[in-house]
C-alpha cells in the first residue's frame, strides 16, 4: 500500500512540475495536474494540501535533487559552476519554477527551510575556502555565491534560443561560465590584479 502511495505522489509531483513550469502558479490547474498524473483531484489535496503547498513540494523536491546532483566544492568553484550549468541544461524546470516563485509569490519558495539550510552550508564552505586562501576574499561569501549562481544560469535567461544549440555551442557556453567564475574567485595575485 505504501508503495502505491509513493508512486502516486511521484506521478503527481512530476505532473505538477510540468504544469507549474509551463504555466506558473496562477495559471496551473489542479484538475490538469490530476489528469496528467492519472489521479483524482482529491488526492492532491490529501497528499499536499492546497496548490501553493503542492508548488512548495515540487520546488523542494527539485532543490533537493539539485543539491544531491551538484554538491558545492568550494575548492573548485569554477568546476561547481560548470556542473550547475550542466544540471540547469538538463533540468530547466528549476529555473522556471524559481522565476514563477519570484514573480508570483515574491520568492516565498526561496525561503523554504531546505533552501535556506543549503544556502548557509554553501556560504560557510566558501568562507572556509576564502580563509584557506583558495578563493579571493574580494567578495563576501553570500555575494560570491549569488554571482556564481547567476553566471551558471545566465544563458538560460539572457539568450533563449528558438532552435536547439549544437553540442559545440553548449560546450562553448559552459567554458565561458567556468572561465568567468575562475577569474571571479582567483586570488588577485593569481590573475595579475593589485590587492
C-alpha positions as CSV (number, residue, x, y, z in Angstrom):
1,X,0.0,0.0,0.0
2,X,2.8,2.4,0.9
3,X,4.5,1.7,-2.4
4,X,1.4,2.8,-4.3
5,X,1.1,6.0,-2.3
6,X,4.7,6.9,-3.1
7,X,4.3,6.1,-6.8
8,X,1.1,8.2,-6.9
9,X,2.9,11.1,-5.1
10,X,5.7,10.9,-7.6
11,X,3.3,11.0,-10.5
12,X,1.6,14.0,-9.0
13,X,4.9,15.8,-8.4
14,X,6.1,15.0,-11.9
15,X,2.8,16.3,-13.4
16,X,2.8,19.4,-11.2
17,X,6.4,20.1,-12.1
18,X,5.5,20.2,-15.8
19,X,2.3,22.2,-15.1
20,X,3.9,24.8,-12.9
21,X,7.0,25.2,-15.1
22,X,4.8,25.9,-18.1
23,X,2.1,28.0,-16.6
24,X,3.2,29.4,-13.3
25,X,1.3,29.1,-10.1
26,X,-1.7,31.2,-11.1
27,X,-2.0,29.5,-14.5
28,X,-1.6,26.0,-13.2
29,X,-4.8,23.9,-12.8
30,X,-5.1,21.2,-10.1
31,X,-7.5,19.3,-12.4
32,X,-5.0,19.3,-15.2
33,X,-2.3,18.0,-12.8
34,X,-4.6,15.3,-11.6
35,X,-5.4,14.3,-15.2
36,X,-1.7,14.2,-16.2
37,X,-0.9,12.0,-13.2
38,X,-3.9,9.8,-13.8
39,X,-5.2,10.5,-10.3
40,X,-8.2,12.2,-8.7
41,X,-8.0,15.8,-7.8
42,X,-8.9,14.9,-4.2
43,X,-5.6,13.0,-3.8
44,X,-3.6,16.2,-4.4
45,X,-5.4,17.9,-1.5
46,X,-5.0,14.8,0.6
47,X,-1.3,14.4,0.0
48,X,-0.1,18.0,-0.4
49,X,-2.8,20.4,0.8
50,X,-3.6,23.4,-1.5
51,X,-2.0,24.5,-4.8
52,X,0.7,26.6,-3.0
53,X,1.7,23.7,-0.8
54,X,1.9,21.5,-3.9
55,X,4.2,24.1,-5.6
56,X,6.3,24.1,-2.4
57,X,6.6,20.3,-2.5
58,X,7.6,20.4,-6.2
59,X,10.1,23.2,-5.6
60,X,11.6,21.5,-2.5
61,X,12.0,18.2,-4.4
62,X,13.8,19.8,-7.3
63,X,16.1,21.8,-5.0
64,X,17.0,18.6,-3.1
65,X,17.7,16.8,-6.4
66,X,19.9,19.7,-7.5
67,X,21.8,19.7,-4.2
68,X,22.4,15.9,-4.4
69,X,23.4,16.1,-8.1
70,X,25.7,19.1,-7.7
71,X,27.2,19.4,-4.2
72,X,29.3,22.5,-3.7
73,X,33.1,22.2,-4.0
74,X,34.4,25.5,-2.6
75,X,37.9,24.5,-3.5
76,X,36.8,24.2,-7.2
77,X,34.1,26.9,-7.7
78,X,34.7,27.1,-11.5
79,X,34.0,23.3,-11.7
80,X,31.0,23.7,-9.4
81,X,29.6,26.4,-11.7
82,X,30.2,24.1,-14.7
83,X,28.3,21.3,-13.0
84,X,25.5,23.7,-12.2
85,X,25.3,24.8,-15.8
86,X,25.1,21.1,-16.8
87,X,22.3,20.5,-14.3
88,X,20.3,23.5,-15.4
89,X,20.6,22.5,-19.0
90,X,19.3,19.0,-18.1
91,X,16.5,20.3,-15.8
92,X,15.5,23.9,-16.8
93,X,12.3,23.5,-14.8
94,X,14.0,24.5,-11.6
95,X,14.9,27.9,-13.1
96,X,11.4,28.3,-14.4
97,X,9.9,27.5,-11.1
98,X,12.3,29.9,-9.4
99,X,11.2,32.7,-11.8
100,X,7.5,31.9,-11.2
101,X,8.1,31.9,-7.4
102,X,9.7,35.3,-7.6
103,X,7.1,36.8,-9.9
104,X,4.0,35.4,-8.3
105,X,5.0,35.0,-4.6
106,X,7.8,37.4,-4.0
107,X,10.3,34.5,-3.6
108,X,8.5,32.5,-0.8
109,X,9.9,29.2,-2.2
110,X,13.5,30.5,-1.8
111,X,12.7,30.9,1.9
112,X,11.9,27.2,2.4
113,X,13.9,25.6,5.2
114,X,15.7,23.2,2.8
115,X,16.9,26.0,0.6
116,X,17.9,28.2,3.5
117,X,19.9,25.4,5.0
118,X,21.6,24.6,1.7
119,X,22.5,28.3,1.1
120,X,24.0,28.6,4.5
121,X,26.1,25.5,4.0
122,X,27.4,26.8,0.7
123,X,28.2,30.2,2.2
124,X,30.1,28.5,5.0
125,X,32.1,26.4,2.5
126,X,33.0,29.5,0.5
127,X,34.0,31.3,3.7
128,X,36.3,28.4,4.6
129,X,37.9,28.3,1.2
130,X,38.5,32.1,1.4
131,X,40.1,31.6,4.8
132,X,42.4,28.9,3.4
133,X,43.5,31.3,0.6
134,X,42.0,29.3,-2.2
135,X,39.3,31.8,-3.1
136,X,39.6,35.6,-3.3
137,X,38.2,37.5,-0.3
138,X,37.2,40.4,-2.6
139,X,33.5,39.3,-2.4
140,X,31.6,38.4,0.7
141,X,30.7,34.7,0.6
142,X,27.0,35.3,0.1
143,X,27.6,37.8,-2.7
144,X,30.1,35.4,-4.3
145,X,27.6,32.6,-4.2
146,X,25.0,34.8,-5.8
147,X,27.4,35.8,-8.6
148,X,28.3,32.1,-9.3
149,X,24.6,31.1,-9.4
150,X,23.8,34.0,-11.8
151,X,26.8,33.2,-14.1
152,X,25.9,29.5,-14.2
153,X,22.3,30.3,-15.3
154,X,22.9,33.3,-17.5
155,X,22.5,31.6,-20.8
156,X,19.0,30.3,-19.9
157,X,17.8,33.8,-19.1
158,X,19.8,36.1,-21.3
159,X,19.7,34.3,-24.6
160,X,16.8,31.9,-25.0
161,X,17.2,30.3,-28.4
162,X,14.4,29.4,-30.8
163,X,16.4,26.4,-32.0
164,X,18.4,23.9,-30.1
165,X,22.0,24.6,-29.8
166,X,24.7,22.3,-31.0
167,X,26.9,20.4,-28.6
168,X,29.8,22.7,-29.6
169,X,27.8,25.8,-28.8
170,X,26.7,24.4,-25.4
171,X,30.3,23.5,-24.6
172,X,31.4,27.0,-25.5
173,X,28.8,28.5,-23.2
174,X,29.9,26.1,-20.4
175,X,33.5,27.1,-20.9
176,X,32.5,30.7,-20.6
177,X,30.8,30.0,-17.3
178,X,33.8,28.2,-15.9
179,X,36.3,30.8,-17.1
180,X,34.2,33.7,-15.7
181,X,34.0,32.0,-12.3
182,X,37.7,31.2,-12.4
183,X,38.5,34.9,-12.9
184,X,35.9,35.9,-10.2
185,X,37.3,33.6,-7.5
186,X,41.0,33.6,-8.2
187,X,43.1,35.5,-5.5
188,X,44.3,38.7,-7.1
189,X,47.9,37.7,-7.2
190,X,47.0,34.8,-9.5
191,X,45.2,37.0,-12.1
192,X,47.7,39.9,-12.1
193,X,45.4,42.4,-10.2
194,X,46.5,44.6,-7.4
195,X,45.1,43.9,-4.0
